[in-house]
């Protein structure tokens, strides 16, 4: 009943535009695509894997060179959907099947914002915000879900590894991931097992489902919101047969080139449908690449000039690809103004005339005036990075500060991000000037101690909100009974 009340409340808000004037919105989200993977960011053909269609969005829209996210798949997706730090929804760690962390029924999502303004809402591809019914996209504001990857692509490897471990077939079957699809009532049905073999096909099926949705909804009388959750370049990085060997650098490059091709198919569908001028296209990555994870030939992901990778708290983990195209409304350009994944929620709410909830903290800021050029500067100058419940880092302007020193794991480079640890410092935070020192190698606390003031202010403002809105207990797989 609470969910129905929330949606009803949002639906009563007057829109700033008529249905005919409201733009369609398509968000495409890459999975573990690094800052240095895409041509517009210095990768692409230079690295043996051209990305002309993604670059096309960058050249015809606004490309962010300082787009910041959260350190892993689930946290960033939670932040995108809710406009809140993932720790506020108990989703600041990667969801693993069988654990209790899941998107709660009372969260308000982008899907619900768009539904409140009369939009048709659809999602294809990866979700990774929980497999319980309250967390399904179709229970979180989306009308339909196709080619549904509820969890992580890692699950495609479970069957072989569990068989080698001698696990009983019943246990293997329970852990095996599936591809899902919603029925007319929004209930999810299993379509097929998500296997290593199907891993090579899934990206094409995601694009095909997105194209079918665009073709159908372009002829309807209501605007639409489509969320496309790609699975490339998440490990195992296995591209479709038509893309195997396409790049000059191996399987990772092949996957990037397929991702680019699938992006182009969706762009072409928008153009063919005659709705390009009234459709906002947003292309993002959820977090950084993992260049030390997996077999050697799949480690070609690049986080550009920044140190760090998927799962840690360094700049290279949270600074990645982000761009938006809106013909006639957003002037093509690149900007180094700070924008965060959390900002899409209030920004899109402003664009479509939806009301942002006032009964909970919203960490995103409205960037609509900056996007359209009505103001030259972003409305953001800081961002907190969490690892689990812990504040691991704070960005303020060009400075990055760490309460504790992050130490990569030793002996197993594929655990660089997820297996690293934090150790106490001398009582002062580590301070790095990201613009002068992109690798974060020179601690400047001795000459920049004044930055501690803004750092403490950002943390204090966040902590103040916890007095009225405490965070749920985060799931821990190492600490029990606390």
C-alpha positions in Angstrom: 0.0 0.0 0.0 2.9 2.4 0.7 4.2 1.9 -2.8 0.8 2.7 -4.3 0.5 5.8 -2.2 3.9 7.0 -3.2 3.2 6.6 -6.9 -0.2 8.2 -6.5 1.3 11.2 -4.8 3.9 11.7 -7.6 1.1 11.3 -10.2 -0.8 14.3 -8.8 2.0 16.7 -9.4 1.4 19.1 -12.4 3.8 18.6 -15.2 5.8 21.5 -16.6 5.1 20.3 -20.2 2.3 18.6 -22.0 2.7 14.9 -23.0 3.4 15.9 -26.6 6.3 18.2 -25.5 7.9 15.8 -23.1 11.0 14.1 -24.5 11.5 10.3 -24.7 14.5 9.2 -22.6 16.8 6.3 -23.4 19.5 5.5 -20.9 22.2 3.0 -22.0 24.4 1.7 -19.2 27.7 -0.1 -20.0 29.0 -2.6 -17.5 32.6 -2.1 -16.2 33.6 0.1 -19.1 36.7 2.1 -18.3 37.4 5.8 -18.8 40.1 4.9 -21.3 38.1 2.3 -23.3 36.1 4.6 -25.4 37.4 6.6 -28.4 36.0 9.9 -27.2 38.0 9.5 -24.0 41.3 8.6 -25.7 40.7 4.9 -26.2 38.8 3.3 -29.1 40.8 2.9 -32.3 44.0 4.0 -30.5 43.7 0.9 -28.4 42.7 -1.4 -31.2 39.0 -1.3 -30.7 37.1 1.5 -32.5 33.9 2.9 -30.9 32.4 5.1 -33.6 28.8 4.9 -32.5 29.4 5.7 -28.9 31.8 8.5 -30.0 28.9 9.8 -32.2 26.8 10.4 -29.0 29.8 12.3 -27.5 30.4 14.5 -30.5 26.7 15.4 -30.9 26.0 15.9 -27.2 27.7 16.8 -23.9 30.6 14.6 -22.9 31.6 14.7 -19.2 35.3 14.3 -18.5 34.6 14.4 -14.7 31.7 12.0 -14.4 31.8 10.2 -11.0 30.0 7.0 -9.9 30.1 4.5 -7.0 32.8 1.8 -6.9 30.8 -1.2 -8.1 27.8 -2.5 -10.1 25.0 -2.7 -7.4 26.0 0.6 -5.7 26.1 2.6 -8.9 22.8 1.2 -10.1 21.1 1.9 -6.8 22.5 5.5 -7.0 21.2 5.9 -10.6 17.8 4.6 -9.8 17.2 6.5 -6.5 19.4 9.6 -6.6 20.8 8.6 -3.2 24.1 7.3 -1.9 23.7 3.5 -2.1 24.5 3.2 1.6 21.1 4.8 2.3 19.3 1.9 0.7 21.6 -0.8 2.1 23.1 -1.5 -1.3 26.7 -0.3 -0.9 28.1 -3.7 -1.7 27.7 -5.9 -4.7 24.6 -8.1 -4.5 25.5 -11.8 -4.3 22.7 -14.3 -4.8 21.4 -15.7 -1.6 22.2 -12.7 0.6 19.5 -10.4 2.0 20.4 -7.1 0.5 17.9 -6.1 -2.1 16.2 -2.9 -3.3 13.4 -2.2 -0.8 9.7 -1.6 -1.7 9.6 1.9 -0.4 12.5 3.3 -2.5 11.3 5.7 -5.3 13.0 4.9 -8.6 13.5 6.6 -11.9 10.8 4.2 -13.2 8.3 5.6 -10.8 9.3 9.2 -11.6 8.6 8.6 -15.2 5.4 6.7 -14.5 4.1 9.6 -12.4 4.3 11.8 -15.5 2.4 9.5 -17.9 5.4 7.8 -19.4 5.6 4.2 -20.7 8.5 2.6 -19.0 10.6 -0.4 -20.1 13.9 -2.1 -19.2 16.0 -4.6 -21.0 19.1 -6.3 -19.8 21.0 -6.1 -16.5 19.3 -5.0 -13.3 21.5 -6.2 -10.3 19.4 -4.6 -7.6 17.9 -7.8 -6.2 16.0 -10.8 -7.2 13.2 -10.7 -4.6 9.8 -9.7 -5.9 9.8 -6.3 -4.2 13.0 -5.5 -6.1 11.9 -6.5 -9.6 11.9 -3.7 -12.1 8.2 -4.3 -12.6 7.6 -3.7 -8.9 9.7 -0.5 -9.1 7.9 1.5 -11.7 8.7 -0.3 -15.0 5.9 -1.6 -17.1 7.9 -4.5 -18.7 11.2 -6.3 -18.5 12.8 -8.2 -21.3 16.1 -10.2 -21.6 16.3 -9.8 -17.8 19.7 -10.4 -16.2 18.7 -9.9 -12.6 22.2 -10.5 -11.1 25.8 -10.5 -12.3 27.3 -12.1 -15.3 29.7 -13.8 -13.0 26.9 -16.3 -12.4 27.5 -17.8 -15.8 30.6 -19.4 -14.3 29.0 -21.0 -11.3 27.9 -24.3 -12.9 31.3 -25.4 -13.9 33.0 -24.3 -10.7 30.4 -25.9 -8.5 30.6 -29.2 -10.5 34.3 -29.3 -10.0 33.8 -28.7 -6.3 31.5 -31.8 -6.2 28.4 -29.8 -5.2 25.0 -31.7 -5.5 23.0 -30.9 -8.6 20.2 -29.4 -6.5 22.6 -26.8 -5.1 24.0 -26.1 -8.5 20.5 -25.6 -10.0 19.6 -23.2 -7.1 22.6 -21.0 -7.8 22.4 -21.1 -11.6 21.4 -17.7 -13.0 18.5 -17.3 -15.4 17.3 -14.8 -18.1 13.8 -13.4 -17.1 10.9 -11.8 -18.8 7.8 -10.1 -17.3 4.2 -11.2 -18.2 1.2 -8.9 -18.5 0.9 -8.6 -14.7 4.6 -7.8 -14.2 5.4 -11.2 -12.8 8.8 -12.4 -13.9 9.1 -15.7 -15.7 12.2 -17.8 -16.4 13.1 -17.8 -20.1 16.4 -19.7 -20.2 19.5 -20.4 -18.1 22.1 -17.6 -18.3 25.1 -19.8 -19.3 28.5 -19.2 -20.7 27.2 -20.1 -24.1 24.3 -17.7 -23.9 26.8 -15.0 -22.7 27.9 -14.7 -26.3 24.3 -14.0 -27.5 22.8 -11.9 -24.7 24.1 -8.5 -25.9 22.4 -9.0 -29.3 19.2 -10.0 -27.7 19.3 -6.9 -25.4 19.7 -4.7 -28.4 16.9 -6.5 -30.3 14.5 -6.1 -27.4 15.4 -2.4 -27.1 14.7 -1.9 -30.8 11.4 -3.6 -30.6 10.4 -1.4 -27.7 11.4 1.8 -29.5 9.6 0.8 -32.7 6.4 0.0 -30.7 6.4 3.0 -28.4 7.4 5.5 -31.0 3.9 5.0 -32.5 2.1 5.4 -29.2 0.5 8.6 -27.8 2.6 8.7 -24.7 6.3 9.4 -24.3 8.6 6.6 -23.1 11.5 5.9 -20.8 13.8 3.0 -21.8 16.6 1.7 -19.6 19.1 -0.5 -21.4 21.4 -2.5 -19.1 24.2 -3.8 -21.3 26.3 -6.7 -20.0 29.6 -5.8 -21.8 32.3 -5.6 -20.7 31.7 -7.5 -17.5 33.8 -10.7 -17.0 33.6 -13.2 -18.6 34.1 -10.9 -21.6 32.8 -13.1 -24.4 31.5 -11.4 -27.6 29.1 -12.8 -30.1 30.4 -14.9 -33.0 30.2 -12.0 -35.4 32.6 -10.0 -33.2 35.1 -12.6 -32.2 38.5 -11.5 -33.5 37.1 -8.1 -34.7 39.5 -6.0 -32.5 43.2 -5.9 -32.5 43.6 -6.7 -28.8 41.7 -9.9 -28.1 38.4 -10.8 -26.3 38.0 -7.5 -24.3 38.3 -5.4 -27.5 35.9 -7.7 -29.2 33.4 -7.1 -26.5 33.9 -3.3 -26.6 33.3 -3.4 -30.4 30.1 -5.4 -30.0 28.9 -3.0 -27.3 29.5 -0.1 -29.7 27.7 -1.9 -32.5 24.7 -2.6 -30.3 24.7 1.0 -29.2 24.5 2.0 -32.9 21.6 -0.3 -33.5 19.6 1.5 -30.8 20.6 4.9 -32.2 19.5 3.8 -35.6 16.2 2.6 -34.3 15.5 6.0 -32.7 16.3 7.7 -36.0 14.3 5.3 -38.1 11.3 5.8 -35.9 11.4 9.6 -36.6 11.8 10.5 -32.9 15.5 11.5 -32.8 14.8 15.2 -32.2 12.6 14.5 -29.2 14.6 11.8 -27.6 17.2 12.3 -24.9 20.0 9.7 -25.2 22.2 9.1 -22.2 25.2 6.7 -22.4 27.0 5.8 -19.1 29.3 3.2 -17.5 28.3 1.9 -14.1 31.9 1.9 -12.8 35.5 1.5 -13.8 37.1 -1.4 -15.7 38.9 -4.2 -13.9 42.2 -4.4 -15.9 43.8 -6.9 -13.5 40.8 -9.3 -13.3 40.4 -12.6 -15.1 42.5 -14.3 -17.7 45.3 -12.3 -19.2 43.6 -11.8 -22.6 40.5 -10.2 -21.0 42.5 -7.6 -19.0 42.6 -4.9 -21.6 40.2 -2.5 -19.9 41.6 0.9 -19.2 40.8 3.6 -16.6 42.8 6.1 -18.5 45.3 8.2 -16.6 43.7 7.4 -13.2 44.9 4.9 -10.6 42.4 2.3 -9.3 39.8 0.0 -10.7 36.4 -1.7 -10.0 35.8 -2.1 -6.3 38.3 0.2 -4.7 38.0 3.8 -3.6 40.6 5.5 -5.8 39.8 8.0 -8.6 40.2 5.3 -11.3 37.3 3.3 -9.7 34.7 6.1 -9.8 35.6 8.3 -12.7 34.3 6.9 -15.9 32.3 7.4 -19.1 29.2 9.7 -19.2 27.5 11.6 -22.0 24.1 13.0 -23.0 22.6 14.0 -26.3 19.4 16.0 -26.7 19.1 17.7 -30.2 18.3 21.4 -30.1 18.4 21.5 -26.3 22.0 20.5 -25.4 24.9 22.2 -27.3 27.6 19.7 -28.3 30.6 20.2 -26.1 32.9 18.6 -23.6 33.0 19.7 -20.0 35.2 19.0 -17.0 32.5 20.2 -14.5 31.7 17.6 -11.8 28.6 15.4 -12.4 27.7 12.3 -10.5 25.5 9.3 -11.1 23.2 10.4 -8.3 22.4 13.6 -10.3 20.3 11.9 -13.0 17.4 11.4 -10.7 16.7 15.0 -9.8 17.9 16.3 -13.2 15.5 14.1 -15.2 12.7 14.8 -12.7 13.2 18.5 -13.5 13.2 17.9 -17.2 9.9 15.9 -17.2 8.2 17.9 -14.4 8.2 15.2 -11.8 8.4 15.8 -8.1 11.5 14.6 -6.2 10.6 13.0 -2.9 11.0 15.2 0.2 10.6 12.5 2.8 14.2 11.2 2.5 17.6 12.5 1.7 18.4 12.9 -2.0 22.1 13.2 -2.7 21.8 14.0 -6.4 21.6 17.6 -7.5 19.6 19.1 -10.4 21.9 19.6 -13.3 19.3 20.5 -15.9 20.3 24.2 -16.2 24.0 23.2 -16.6 23.1 20.6 -19.3 21.1 23.0 -21.4 23.7 25.9 -21.0 21.4 28.1 -18.9 24.3 28.2 -16.4 28.0 27.6 -17.1 28.8 25.6 -13.9 27.7 22.3 -12.4 25.8 22.4 -9.2 28.2 19.8 -7.6 31.6 20.3 -6.1 31.9 17.3 -3.9 31.1 13.6 -3.6 31.5 10.9 -0.9 32.7 7.4 -1.8 31.7 4.5 0.4 33.0 1.0 0.7 30.3 -0.8 2.5 29.2 1.4 5.4 32.6 3.2 5.6 33.4 6.6 4.2 36.4 5.7 2.1 37.1 8.9 0.2 35.8 12.4 -0.5 36.2 14.4 -3.6 36.1 18.2 -3.2 36.8 20.2 -6.3 40.2 19.0 -7.6 41.1 17.3 -4.4 40.6 13.7 -3.3 40.9 12.9 0.4 41.1 9.6 2.2 40.4 9.0 6.0 42.4 5.8 5.6 45.0 4.6 3.1 43.8 2.1 0.5 46.2 -0.8 0.1 45.8 -3.1 -2.9 45.8 -6.8 -2.2 49.1 -8.6 -2.6 49.8 -11.7 -4.6 46.6 -11.8 -6.5 46.2 -8.8 -8.9 42.7 -9.8 -9.9 41.6 -8.9 -6.4 43.1 -5.4 -6.6 39.8 -3.7 -6.1 37.6 -6.1 -4.2 40.3 -7.6 -2.1 42.2 -4.4 -1.1 42.0 -3.1 2.5 42.2 0.2 4.3 44.8 1.0 7.0 44.8 3.8 9.5 46.8 6.9 8.6 48.6 9.3 11.0 45.4 11.1 12.1 45.2 13.3 9.0 43.6 12.3 5.8 45.7 11.6 2.7 45.2 14.5 0.2 45.8 14.3 -3.6 45.3 16.9 -6.2 43.7 14.9 -9.0 44.4 17.5 -11.7 48.1 17.7 -10.9 48.6 14.1 -9.8 46.1 11.8 -11.6 47.9 8.7 -10.3 47.5 9.8 -6.7 51.1 9.3 -5.9 52.0 12.5 -3.9 50.3 13.1 -0.6 50.1 16.9 -0.2 48.6 17.1 3.3 51.7 19.1 4.4 50.9 22.0 2.0 47.2 21.6 1.5 45.9 20.9 5.1 43.4 23.7 4.5 41.4 21.3 2.3 40.4 19.4 5.5 37.8 22.1 6.2 35.7 21.5 3.1 36.3 17.7 3.5 34.9 17.8 7.1 32.0 20.0 5.9 30.9 17.5 3.2 31.1 14.6 5.7 29.3 16.6 8.4 26.4 17.5 6.1 26.0 13.9 5.2 26.2 12.7 8.9 23.6 15.3 9.9 21.0 13.7 7.7 21.5 10.4 9.5 20.0 11.8 12.7 16.5 11.8 11.0 17.2 9.2 8.3 19.6 6.6 9.6 21.0 4.1 7.1 19.9 0.5 7.2 22.5 -2.0 8.3 24.7 -2.9 5.4 25.1 -6.6 4.6 28.5 -7.9 5.6 29.8 -11.4 4.7 32.6 -11.1 7.2 31.1 -9.6 10.3 28.2 -11.4 11.9 26.0 -10.8 15.0 26.7 -7.0 15.1 
